[in-house]
Amino acid sequence: MLRTRILLVVSACVLVFALYLLPKAVVDNSSEISESTQGTTVPQSHTSIEPLAQKAINQLRLLVDRGPIDQNNLIFADSLASAYISASRFDSAAMYLDRAASFIGTPERQVQAGDAWYQASTFSMEAETRSSFASKAQELFKKALEKQPSNPDIKVKLALTFMTTSAPMQGVTLLREVLAENPKHEKALLNMGMLSIQSGQFAKAIEWLTRLTESYPENVEGQLLLGASYAGAGDKEKARAQYERTKNMTKDPAVQQQLDQYIKDLK
């Protein structure tokens, strides 16, 4: 997952304006299909599932879709969600995790389901579907935050759900609240840097990402985005040095190759 995320960040550096909303894969969730059992629907996706994995999913659905999720079939619901996640079908996984969260209702379960819905939103090419999934995640994170109001990680997750809505500044406000209480919060700093790049505020991005990399020097994404910020600001020497530093932090040949191309493009 880290390799995929880094490659996505690398690619997104070329398309700065789409950095935050860049989908990770082509998935059309605009329609639903019914798959056996009692009318339960899971979102349609263009991603294929290996035959053996599909067989396991079908068997688990027979155990889960007989009725409401309760203590008797909770473990099967969790296994089914994990199977969908392994197949990169986050929308389907989110649906079952959401049902499980409705049964248990703990903050941990609500965050787990919210994470799946948010992940599903990043996979969607449809703006309406992306917004719908983000709203589902937002609702779950809000419920979890009501029970753990001082949890900064949940607040950051909630903040990100606003970025695909008509009120992105609410997300920025939440991130700033987290940083006011914890100036070194890793994910809050990273996302403030990403949002600054998205809006073309490269000086601000450098400020946020410098704070991030000074506190968390092993954060490869932060190091990479700092290089992109220098490049966006027109400082080719610092951008080149930053890309070289990032290259030395990863042994993944695909990431290194892409960074080599960025270094070459700076000349």
Residue pairs with C-beta under 8 A, 6 or more apart in sequence:
2 220
3 252
3 254
3 255
4 24
5 221
6 220
6 221
6 224
6 250
6 252
6 255
7 254
7 255
7 258
8 22
8 24
9 221
9 224
9 225
10 224
10 255
10 258
10 259
10 262
11 22
11 258
12 18
12 19
12 22
13 19
13 224
13 225
13 227
13 228
13 231
13 262
15 22
16 197
16 198
16 200
16 228
16 232
17 198
17 200
18 198
19 194
19 197
19 198
20 163
20 194
20 195
20 198
21 130
21 163
21 164
23 122
23 123
23 124
23 125
23 130
24 122
24 123
25 47
25 88
25 123
26 46
26 125
27 45
27 46
27 47
27 91
27 123
27 124
27 125
28 44
28 45
28 46
28 124
28 125
28 126
29 43
29 44
29 45
29 91
29 120
29 124
29 126
29 129
29 133
30 44
30 126
30 128
30 129
31 43
31 44
32 41
32 42
32 43
32 44
33 41
33 42
33 44
34 40
34 41
35 41
35 42
35 58
35 61
36 58
36 61
36 62
37 61
37 62
37 65
37 66
38 65
38 66
40 61
40 65
42 89
42 91
42 92
42 95
43 89
43 91
43 92
43 95
43 120
45 89
45 91
45 92
47 87
47 88
47 89
49 57
49 87
49 89
50 87
53 83
53 86
53 87
56 83
57 80
57 83
57 84
57 87
60 76
60 79
60 80
60 83
61 80
63 73
63 76
64 73
64 76
64 77
64 80
64 96
66 73
67 73
68 99
68 103
69 77
69 96
69 99
69 100
69 102
69 103
70 103
74 100
74 103
74 104
77 96
77 97
77 99
77 100
78 100
80 93
80 96
81 93
81 94
81 96
81 97
81 100
81 116
82 93
84 90
84 92
84 93
84 96
85 93
85 116
88 123
90 116
90 117
90 119
90 120
90 123
91 117
91 120
91 123
91 124
91 133
93 116
93 120
94 113
94 116
94 117
94 119
94 120
94 133
94 136
97 109
97 112
97 113
97 116
98 113
98 116
98 117
98 136
98 140
100 109
100 113
101 109
101 110
101 112
101 113
101 140
106 147
107 143
107 144
107 147
107 148
107 151
107 154
108 144
110 140
110 141
110 143
110 144
111 140
111 141
111 144
111 154
111 157
113 140
114 136
114 137
114 138
114 139
114 140
114 141
114 144
114 157
114 161
115 137
115 157
116 137
117 133
117 134
117 136
117 137
117 140
118 133
118 134
118 137
118 157
118 160
118 161
120 133
121 129
121 130
121 131
121 132
121 133
121 134
121 137
121 161
121 164
122 130
124 130
124 133
130 164
131 164
131 165
134 161
134 163
134 164
134 165
135 161
135 165
137 157
137 161
138 158
138 161
138 162
138 165
141 154
141 157
141 158
141 161
142 158
144 151
144 154
145 151
145 154
145 155
145 158
148 154
152 178
152 181
152 182
152 185
152 188
153 187
155 174
155 177
155 178
156 174
156 175
156 178
156 185
156 187
156 188
156 191
158 171
158 174
159 170
159 171
159 172
159 173
159 174
159 175
159 178
159 188
159 191
160 171
160 191
161 171
162 168
162 169
162 170
162 171
162 174
163 171
163 195
172 192
172 195
175 188
175 191
175 192
175 195
176 192
178 185
178 188
179 185
179 188
179 189
179 192
182 188
183 211
184 211
184 215
186 212
186 215
186 216
186 219
189 208
189 209
189 211
189 212
189 215
189 222
190 209
190 212
190 219
190 221
190 222
190 225
192 208
193 205
193 208
193 209
193 212
193 222
193 225
193 226
193 229
194 205
194 225
196 202
196 204
196 205
196 208
196 229
197 205
197 225
197 228
197 229
197 232
200 232
202 229
202 230
202 232
202 233
203 233
205 225
205 226
205 229
205 232
206 226
206 229
206 230
206 233
209 222
209 225
209 226
209 229
210 226
212 219
212 222
212 226
213 219
213 222
213 223
213 226
216 222
217 223
218 249
220 246
220 249
220 250
223 242
223 245
223 246
223 249
224 242
224 243
224 246
224 259
226 242
227 239
227 242
227 243
227 245
227 246
227 262
228 239
230 236
230 238
230 239
230 242
231 239
231 262
231 266
236 266
239 266
240 263
240 266
243 259
243 262
243 263
243 266
244 263
246 259
247 255
247 256
247 259
247 260
247 263
250 256
